[in-house]
């Protein structure tokens, strides 16, 4: 990025980075910017992403947020947002999230798409996405916020890398041939009790619609989706707060299941 970064952008990026480092949430960053200044919030996000790359982290894909009409209405927005996924954010299928790894985690179930081809077009279509996808997987996104108490607006979450935390991918790739992602049904349990339900249609009408939106938004910024990228397409149902000792499992029809456990208190490594 240019060295000529506005002081407010640097201040917001520093606050979010410090919250990550210390594991102490920070106040909302939106007072630093004009109401609803989403584009400047993306500048904050890009600054911290660039810092992460400079430190040796590796981007492996993107996540889409705000795909639910209810959440959009709550935040007063009419579009999704996106953030970067890094290789060190992945937790193995059936694995464990270490105690203290996140500040205030919540879990949501999603369809993940892995690309075989680039998606460079600003006006990306669902057909483009279908041709580009190698396979789909069930996924759990463990969202997190560096903002205290999840007191966020669209500006806060965009600046905070779309509230990225960690993610888990199922282990069996499924080709899209014959699979209607709009019709898939999701059930997520915690300790065997159902805590979230939804369908593919609950994600912008279809996870494919979400992926097409993301591809166009990134292409417009000169940073398109590439072959090999993982795309978390957005929640299929409500997100659920996570606590130590919790075990979550999501099952998505046609895709299988994915599971993660949160370590007990005192097991921090």
C-alpha positions in Angstrom: 0.0 0.0 0.0 1.0 3.6 -0.4 2.9 5.2 2.4 0.5 8.0 2.3 -2.1 6.3 4.5 -4.6 8.6 6.4 -3.9 8.8 10.1 -7.4 7.6 10.9 -6.8 4.4 8.9 -3.5 3.7 10.7 -5.1 4.4 14.1 -8.0 1.9 13.4 -5.6 -0.7 12.0 -3.3 -0.4 15.0 -6.2 -0.7 17.4 -7.4 -3.9 15.8 -3.9 -5.3 15.5 -3.3 -4.6 19.2 -6.6 -6.3 20.2 -5.4 -9.3 18.2 -2.0 -9.3 19.9 -3.2 -8.8 23.5 -6.5 -10.7 23.2 -8.2 -7.6 24.7 -11.1 -6.3 22.6 -10.9 -2.6 21.6 -13.7 0.0 21.2 -15.5 0.4 17.9 -13.4 2.0 15.2 -16.4 3.6 13.4 -16.1 7.0 15.2 -12.9 7.5 13.3 -14.8 7.6 9.9 -17.8 9.1 8.3 -21.0 7.1 8.8 -21.2 4.1 6.6 -17.7 4.7 5.0 -17.3 1.2 3.9 -14.6 1.9 1.3 -12.3 3.4 3.9 -13.0 0.5 6.2 -11.6 -1.8 3.4 -8.5 0.4 3.4 -8.1 -0.4 7.1 -8.6 -4.1 6.3 -6.1 -4.1 3.5 -3.5 -2.4 5.7 -3.6 -5.1 8.3 -3.8 -7.8 5.6 -0.6 -6.4 4.0 1.1 -6.3 7.5 0.2 -10.0 7.9 1.6 -10.9 4.5 4.8 -9.0 5.3 5.0 -11.0 8.6 4.9 -14.2 6.5 1.3 -15.3 6.7 -0.3 -16.7 3.5 -3.7 -15.9 2.0 -5.6 -19.1 0.9 -9.0 -17.6 0.1 -11.8 -15.3 1.1 -14.9 -15.3 3.3 -18.2 -13.6 2.6 -20.2 -12.1 5.4 -23.5 -10.3 5.8 -25.3 -12.7 3.5 -28.4 -12.9 5.7 -31.1 -10.3 4.9 -31.9 -10.1 8.6 -28.3 -9.2 9.5 -28.1 -6.7 6.6 -31.2 -5.0 7.9 -29.8 -4.9 11.5 -26.7 -3.1 10.3 -28.5 -0.9 7.8 -26.7 -2.3 4.7 -27.8 -3.7 1.4 -24.7 -5.8 0.4 -22.4 -8.5 1.8 -18.8 -7.9 2.8 -15.6 -9.9 2.6 -12.4 -10.7 4.4 -9.2 -12.6 3.8 -8.6 -16.2 4.9 -5.1 -17.1 6.0 -3.6 -20.6 6.0 -3.0 -20.4 9.8 -6.8 -19.8 10.3 -7.7 -23.4 9.4 -8.5 -25.9 12.1 -8.4 -29.6 11.1 -11.7 -31.4 10.6 -12.7 -32.8 14.0 -9.9 -30.8 15.6 -9.7 -28.5 18.6 -9.6 -24.7 19.0 -7.0 -23.9 21.7 -8.3 -22.1 24.8 -7.7 -18.4 24.5 -7.1 -18.5 20.7 -10.0 -16.1 20.1 -11.6 -13.2 21.9 -15.4 -13.8 21.6 -16.0 -16.6 19.1 -19.3 -17.6 17.4 -19.9 -20.5 15.1 -21.8 -20.7 11.8 -22.2 -23.4 9.2 -21.5 -22.7 5.5 -20.8 -24.1 2.1 -17.1 -23.8 1.1 -16.1 -23.8 -2.5 -12.6 -24.5 -3.7 -11.7 -23.1 -7.1 -10.0 -24.9 -10.0 -9.9 -21.7 -12.2 -9.5 -18.0 -11.7 -12.5 -15.7 -11.6 -11.2 -12.4 -13.1 -14.4 -10.9 -14.4 -16.0 -7.8 -12.8 -19.4 -9.0 -14.0 -19.1 -12.5 -12.7 -22.1 -14.8 -13.4 -23.3 -18.0 -11.6 -22.3 -19.9 -14.7 -18.7 -18.5 -14.4 -18.7 -19.7 -10.8 -20.0 -23.2 -11.7 -17.2 -23.5 -14.4 -14.5 -22.4 -12.0 -15.4 -24.5 -8.9 -13.4 -27.7 -8.4 -15.5 -29.0 -5.4 -17.6 -28.1 -2.4 -17.2 -28.9 1.3 -19.2 -28.4 4.4 -17.5 -25.8 6.6 -17.7 -24.2 10.0 -16.7 -20.6 10.2 -15.6 -19.5 13.7 -16.2 -15.8 13.5 -14.6 -13.4 16.0 -14.6 -9.7 16.7 -11.8 -7.6 18.0 -14.5 -5.0 18.9 -15.6 -5.2 22.5 -19.0 -6.8 23.0 -19.6 -7.3 19.3 -20.7 -3.6 19.2 -20.2 -3.4 15.4 -21.5 -1.6 12.4 -20.7 -2.4 8.8 -17.6 -0.1 9.1 -16.3 -2.0 12.2 -16.7 -5.5 10.7 -15.2 -4.6 7.3 -12.2 -2.9 9.0 -11.9 -6.0 11.2 -11.3 -8.3 8.2 -15.1 -9.1 8.1 -14.8 -10.5 11.7 -12.7 -13.5 10.6 -11.5 -15.9 13.2 -10.9 -19.5 12.2 -12.5 -22.1 9.9 -12.9 -25.8 9.6 -13.4 -27.7 6.3 -15.0 -31.1 5.9 -12.8 -33.9 4.6 -14.6 -35.2 1.6 -14.7 -33.1 -1.6 -18.0 -33.1 -3.5 -18.3 -32.0 -7.1 -21.1 -29.7 -8.0 -22.5 -31.9 -10.8 -26.0 -32.7 -9.8 -25.9 -30.8 -6.6 -28.4 -27.9 -6.1 -26.7 -25.7 -3.5 -29.8 -23.6 -3.2 -31.7 -26.6 -1.9 -29.2 -28.0 0.6 -30.4 -28.1 4.2 -28.1 -27.4 7.2 -28.4 -28.6 10.8 -25.8 -27.5 13.4 -25.7 -29.1 16.8 -23.8 -28.2 20.0 -23.3 -31.2 22.3 -25.9 -33.0 20.2 -28.6 -30.3 20.6 -29.7 -28.5 17.5 -28.7 -24.8 17.7 -29.0 -23.6 14.1 -30.8 -24.6 10.9 -31.0 -23.2 7.4 -30.8 -23.8 3.7 -28.7 -22.8 0.8 -31.4 -20.3 -0.2 -30.8 -18.5 3.1 -27.4 -17.4 1.7 -28.2 -14.6 -0.8 -30.6 -17.0 -2.5 -27.8 -19.5 -3.1 -24.1 -19.9 -2.1 -23.4 -19.6 -5.8 -24.9 -16.1 -5.9 -22.7 -15.1 -2.9 -19.6 -16.5 -4.7 -20.4 -14.5 -7.9 -20.9 -11.3 -5.9 -17.5 -11.9 -4.2 -15.7 -12.6 -7.5 -17.0 -9.4 -9.0 -16.2 -7.3 -6.0 -12.6 -8.6 -5.8 -12.1 -8.3 -9.6 -13.2 -4.7 -9.4 -10.5 -4.0 -6.8 -7.8 -5.7 -9.0 -7.4 -8.6 -6.6 -9.5 -11.4 -8.2 -10.2 -14.9 -6.9 -7.6 -17.4 -8.1 -7.4 -21.1 -8.8 -6.9 -23.0 -5.5 -8.7 -20.3 -3.4 -11.1 -21.4 -0.7 -14.3 -19.4 -0.6 -16.5 -19.5 2.5 -19.8 -18.4 1.0 -21.7 -17.2 4.1 -23.8 -18.5 6.9 -26.8 -20.8 6.2 -28.3 -20.2 9.6 -27.9 -18.2 12.8 -24.4 -18.0 14.4 -24.1 -19.4 17.9 -21.7 -18.2 20.7 -19.0 -20.8 21.6 -17.7 -21.6 25.1 -14.9 -23.8 26.4 -15.7 -27.6 26.1 -18.3 -27.0 23.4 -18.4 -29.3 20.4 -20.2 -28.2 17.2 -21.1 -30.4 14.3 -22.9 -29.2 11.1 -24.5 -31.5 8.6 -25.3 -30.2 5.1 -27.3 -32.5 2.8 -25.3 -33.6 -0.1 -22.0 -32.5 1.4 -21.7 -34.4 4.7 -20.6 -33.1 8.1 -17.9 -31.1 9.8 -17.0 -30.9 13.5 -14.9 -28.8 15.9 -14.3 -28.7 19.6 -13.3 -25.8 21.8 -10.7 -26.7 24.4 -11.5 -26.6 28.1 -10.4 -23.7 30.2 -6.8 -24.1 31.4 -5.7 -26.0 28.2 -4.2 -22.9 26.5 -1.0 -23.7 24.7 
